[in-house]
Amino acid sequence: MADLLDIAPSTAVAIVKIDEHRIKVRGVSVDAIASIVARFPALKSIANGDGGDIVSRLIAGCGAAVGPIIAAGCGHLGEEEYEQRAATLLPDQQLKFVEAILGLTFPNGLSSFIELMMRLFMGVSEGGAKPIKVRFKKSRSPSQPSVDAPALHPTMQ
């Protein structure tokens, strides 16, 4: 059976080509996701499951956070210079980065991740909520003491 230490950190990378430049990107960690979500209220409302069309809200929320998302995927989480530069890229260039970063971060897709998060927050297992059975019947003692046997009392020594 494998142990937690047997699992190597993700080394998957993607190369994003912008003009003649090749930029290496990686998926972002849960810590990085939490940091970015905390900075942008629109993303926070999506994470909270607040009503409305999730796709349009995700696009609007990511619009403001695209610079930090790209910077994080390039290994520069929270570095203002990288975030600002990424925010000024052309939309086509930004989408290339975001596509690669999201693909590495959520290999099973964003909807699969959101579904798993909702299950965790709602306390529902993968197969759905399972009923718990409780047995209230009093168990019978495995053996009855003999009437003829003297009572044994523990002694302290």
Residue frames relative to the residue before (quaternion, step in Angstrom):
aa qw qx qy qz dx dy dz
M 1.0000 0.0000 0.0000 0.0000 0.00 0.00 0.00
A 0.4614 -0.6963 0.4845 0.2601 3.57 -0.98 0.86
D 0.3031 -0.7205 0.6005 0.1690 3.51 -1.28 0.54
L 0.6762 -0.4910 0.3530 0.4208 3.58 -1.21 0.41
L 0.6751 0.5046 -0.2971 0.4487 3.59 0.99 -0.80
D 0.5856 0.5783 -0.3651 0.4352 3.59 1.26 -0.26
I 0.6304 0.5288 -0.3331 0.4605 3.55 1.21 -0.40
A 0.2960 -0.7686 0.5448 0.1574 3.54 -0.57 1.18
P 0.5326 -0.5990 0.4658 0.3749 3.59 -1.06 0.59
S 0.6196 -0.5720 0.3902 0.3696 3.52 -1.14 0.66
T 0.1134 -0.7998 0.5880 0.0405 3.54 -0.79 1.03
A 0.3821 0.7366 -0.4798 0.2850 3.56 1.27 0.16
V 0.0156 -0.7802 0.6251 -0.0198 3.52 -0.99 0.91
A 0.1767 -0.7327 0.6403 0.1479 3.51 -1.33 0.29
I 0.3108 -0.7207 0.5880 0.1954 3.53 -1.20 0.55
V 0.1516 -0.7666 0.6202 0.0685 3.54 -0.80 1.08
K 0.2056 -0.7870 0.5732 0.0988 3.57 -0.76 1.07
I 0.0089 0.7612 -0.6458 0.0594 3.53 -0.73 1.17
D 0.7975 -0.1041 -0.0076 0.5943 3.55 -0.42 1.29
E 0.7834 -0.2673 0.2005 0.5241 3.62 -0.66 -1.01
H 0.5671 0.6103 -0.3700 0.4111 3.60 1.29 0.05
R 0.1767 -0.7468 0.6340 0.0953 3.52 -1.18 0.77
I 0.0612 -0.8156 0.5750 -0.0200 3.57 -0.53 1.21
K 0.3347 -0.7416 0.5531 0.1792 3.56 -0.86 1.05
V 0.0325 -0.7867 0.6164 0.0039 3.58 -0.94 0.95
R 0.1929 -0.7516 0.6222 0.1034 3.52 -1.30 0.54
G 0.5909 -0.5193 0.4585 0.4135 3.52 -1.31 0.15
V 0.3999 -0.7073 0.5232 0.2571 3.57 -1.19 0.42
S 0.5260 -0.6539 0.4578 0.2935 3.55 -1.17 0.68
V 0.6581 -0.4753 0.3951 0.4299 3.54 -1.31 0.21
D 0.6085 0.5536 -0.3439 0.4527 3.58 1.06 -0.73
A 0.6654 0.4867 -0.2970 0.4818 3.59 0.95 -0.87
I 0.6245 0.5297 -0.3368 0.4647 3.59 0.99 -0.82
A 0.6674 0.5030 -0.3005 0.4596 3.58 0.88 -0.95
S 0.6372 0.5337 -0.3214 0.4537 3.58 1.00 -0.81
I 0.6862 0.4709 -0.2814 0.4777 3.58 0.91 -0.91
V 0.6466 0.5161 -0.3235 0.4592 3.60 0.93 -0.86
A 0.6490 0.5274 -0.3203 0.4451 3.59 0.99 -0.80
R 0.6816 0.5023 -0.2848 0.4494 3.60 1.09 -0.65
F 0.7799 0.3069 -0.1438 0.5263 3.58 1.14 -0.57
P 0.3882 -0.7673 0.4653 0.2098 3.59 -0.33 1.27
A 0.6177 0.5462 -0.3628 0.4341 3.63 1.01 -0.68
L 0.6643 0.4717 -0.3032 0.4942 3.60 1.00 -0.75
K 0.6167 0.5527 -0.3419 0.4441 3.56 1.07 -0.73
S 0.6610 0.4971 -0.3210 0.4614 3.61 0.95 -0.79
I 0.6084 0.5280 -0.3520 0.4767 3.60 1.11 -0.61
A 0.6664 0.5017 -0.2971 0.4646 3.57 0.94 -0.92
N 0.6582 0.5054 -0.3036 0.4682 3.59 1.12 -0.65
G 0.4452 -0.7040 0.4469 0.3264 3.58 1.27 -0.30
D 0.2665 0.7671 -0.5372 0.2281 3.59 1.17 0.51
G 0.6639 -0.5897 0.3164 0.3338 3.57 -1.02 0.90
G 0.5677 0.6056 -0.4537 0.3242 3.53 -1.35 0.11
D 0.6649 -0.4928 0.3895 0.4042 3.51 -1.38 0.13
I 0.3775 -0.7718 0.4660 0.2115 3.57 -0.39 1.22
V 0.6323 0.5479 -0.3470 0.4238 3.61 0.98 -0.75
S 0.7019 0.4430 -0.2845 0.4798 3.61 0.78 -0.94
R 0.6464 0.5064 -0.3251 0.4691 3.59 1.04 -0.69
L 0.6240 0.5318 -0.3312 0.4671 3.58 1.09 -0.71
I 0.6433 0.5102 -0.3177 0.4743 3.58 0.97 -0.83
A 0.6711 0.4890 -0.2976 0.4712 3.60 0.88 -0.92
G 0.6791 0.4925 -0.2910 0.4599 3.58 0.92 -0.86
C 0.6744 0.4823 -0.2946 0.4752 3.56 0.98 -0.80
G 0.5411 0.6216 -0.4085 0.3924 3.60 1.13 -0.51
A 0.7077 0.4390 -0.2545 0.4916 3.56 0.91 -0.89
A 0.7519 0.4092 -0.2012 0.4762 3.58 1.08 -0.74
V 0.3949 0.7587 -0.4653 0.2278 3.61 1.22 -0.05
G 0.6290 0.5423 -0.3409 0.4405 3.61 0.97 -0.77
P 0.7012 0.4471 -0.2766 0.4815 3.61 0.78 -0.95
I 0.6170 0.5349 -0.3564 0.4541 3.62 1.04 -0.67
I 0.6732 0.4809 -0.2961 0.4775 3.59 0.88 -0.93
A 0.6444 0.5179 -0.3271 0.4577 3.60 0.90 -0.88
A 0.6513 0.5119 -0.3155 0.4628 3.60 0.95 -0.87
G 0.6751 0.4988 -0.2905 0.4594 3.58 0.95 -0.87
C 0.6882 0.4371 -0.2661 0.5143 3.55 1.23 -0.44
G 0.6115 -0.6005 0.3287 0.3968 3.57 1.27 0.23
H 0.6541 0.5086 -0.3073 0.4679 3.60 1.22 0.35
L 0.0394 0.8332 -0.5464 0.0758 3.57 0.86 1.02
G 0.8555 0.1487 -0.1282 0.4792 3.55 -0.88 1.02
E 0.5454 0.5990 -0.4151 0.4140 3.60 1.23 0.06
E 0.4253 -0.7757 0.4149 0.2129 3.52 -0.28 1.39
E 0.6455 0.5328 -0.3363 0.4316 3.61 0.90 -0.84
Y 0.6718 0.4792 -0.2896 0.4849 3.60 0.97 -0.86
E 0.6435 0.5302 -0.3204 0.4496 3.57 0.97 -0.85
Q 0.6746 0.4903 -0.2973 0.4650 3.58 0.92 -0.88
R 0.6474 0.5121 -0.3230 0.4629 3.58 0.95 -0.82
A 0.6587 0.5045 -0.3055 0.4672 3.59 0.95 -0.87
A 0.6420 0.5365 -0.3194 0.4450 3.59 1.07 -0.73
T 0.7065 0.4546 -0.2663 0.4725 3.61 1.15 -0.48
L 0.4355 0.6861 -0.4747 0.3379 3.60 1.23 0.04
L 0.6011 -0.5367 0.4387 0.3977 3.55 -1.24 0.37
P 0.6307 -0.5563 0.3707 0.3941 3.62 -1.06 0.63
D 0.6332 0.5294 -0.3368 0.4531 3.61 0.97 -0.79
Q 0.6612 0.4949 -0.3016 0.4764 3.58 0.98 -0.82
Q 0.6402 0.5251 -0.3225 0.4586 3.58 0.97 -0.85
L 0.6633 0.5084 -0.3107 0.4528 3.58 0.94 -0.85
K 0.5994 0.5457 -0.3650 0.4579 3.61 1.06 -0.63
F 0.6666 0.4889 -0.2965 0.4782 3.57 0.94 -0.89
V 0.6824 0.4967 -0.2954 0.4477 3.57 0.78 -1.03
E 0.6302 0.5317 -0.3394 0.4528 3.60 0.96 -0.80
A 0.6818 0.4816 -0.2909 0.4676 3.59 0.88 -0.92
I 0.6747 0.5002 -0.2971 0.4542 3.59 0.91 -0.94
L 0.6779 0.4740 -0.3004 0.4749 3.59 0.87 -0.88
G 0.6280 0.5433 -0.3355 0.4448 3.60 1.04 -0.73
L 0.6928 0.4517 -0.2677 0.4943 3.57 1.05 -0.76
T 0.6707 0.5064 -0.2931 0.4559 3.57 1.05 -0.79
F 0.7923 0.1508 -0.0499 0.5891 3.56 0.99 -0.89
P 0.1217 -0.8464 0.5133 0.0729 3.63 0.39 1.18
N 0.7002 0.4168 -0.2707 0.5126 3.62 1.17 -0.44
G 0.6440 -0.5232 0.3121 0.4628 3.57 1.27 0.19
L 0.5947 -0.5919 0.4236 0.3414 3.53 -1.18 0.65
S 0.6473 0.5241 -0.3381 0.4382 3.60 0.95 -0.80
S 0.6172 0.5326 -0.3460 0.4644 3.60 1.07 -0.68
F 0.6448 0.5171 -0.3088 0.4707 3.58 1.02 -0.82
I 0.6627 0.4995 -0.3019 0.4693 3.58 0.91 -0.93
E 0.6345 0.5280 -0.3265 0.4604 3.58 1.00 -0.80
L 0.6574 0.5005 -0.3063 0.4728 3.58 0.96 -0.87
M 0.6405 0.5201 -0.3236 0.4632 3.59 0.97 -0.83
M 0.6540 0.5085 -0.3172 0.4616 3.58 0.94 -0.86
R 0.6363 0.5176 -0.3317 0.4660 3.60 0.99 -0.78
L 0.6565 0.5112 -0.3143 0.4571 3.57 0.95 -0.84
F 0.7041 0.4641 -0.2701 0.4647 3.57 0.89 -0.93
M 0.6996 0.4448 -0.2715 0.4890 3.59 1.09 -0.62
G 0.4381 -0.7224 0.4405 0.3035 3.60 1.26 -0.16
V 0.4995 0.6335 -0.4341 0.4010 3.57 1.12 0.65
S 0.4034 -0.7120 0.5205 0.2435 3.57 -0.91 0.90
E 0.7316 -0.4492 0.2890 0.4236 3.56 -1.29 0.28
G 0.7295 0.4125 -0.2396 0.4901 3.58 0.97 -0.78
G 0.6285 -0.4944 0.3464 0.4904 3.59 1.25 0.04
A 0.6740 -0.4842 0.3566 0.4291 3.54 -1.26 0.18
K 0.1983 -0.7780 0.5875 0.1013 3.54 -0.90 0.95
P 0.4456 -0.6898 0.4908 0.2909 3.57 -0.87 0.88
I 0.3191 -0.7237 0.5800 0.1950 3.54 -1.12 0.69
K 0.2202 -0.7711 0.5867 0.1124 3.55 -0.87 0.99
V 0.1067 -0.7845 0.6103 0.0264 3.52 -0.86 1.02
R 0.2506 -0.7706 0.5711 0.1317 3.55 -0.87 0.95
F 0.1671 -0.8177 0.5482 0.0552 3.56 -0.62 1.17
K 0.4912 0.6666 -0.4360 0.3527 3.60 1.22 -0.14
K 0.4184 -0.7088 0.5098 0.2502 3.55 -0.84 1.00
S 0.3873 -0.7216 0.5281 0.2243 3.54 -0.86 0.98
R 0.4397 -0.6767 0.5306 0.2592 3.51 -1.10 0.80
S 0.5506 -0.6022 0.4621 0.3475 3.56 -1.06 0.74
P 0.5317 -0.6637 0.4127 0.3263 3.65 -0.86 0.86
S 0.8011 -0.0267 -0.0027 0.5980 3.64 1.02 -0.60
Q 0.3809 -0.7157 0.5440 0.2163 3.52 -1.08 0.82
P 0.4984 -0.6487 0.4679 0.3344 3.62 -0.98 0.73
S 0.5181 -0.6336 0.4840 0.3096 3.53 -1.13 0.70
V 0.5010 -0.6645 0.4686 0.2964 3.57 -0.99 0.86
D 0.6914 0.4913 -0.2724 0.4543 3.59 1.06 -0.76
A 0.5956 0.5952 -0.3720 0.3906 3.59 1.12 -0.47
P 0.4529 -0.6757 0.4963 0.3033 3.61 -0.95 0.79
A 0.5427 -0.6091 0.4617 0.3482 3.54 -1.13 0.62
L 0.2404 -0.7690 0.5777 0.1306 3.53 -0.88 0.98
H 0.0930 -0.7891 0.6065 0.0279 3.51 -0.79 1.05
P 0.4463 -0.6760 0.4965 0.3119 3.59 -0.87 0.79
T 0.2190 -0.7620 0.5954 0.1304 3.54 -1.06 0.76
M 0.3561 -0.7153 0.5601 0.2185 3.51 -1.09 0.71
Q 0.0875 -0.8087 0.5810 0.0278 3.56 -0.81 0.89
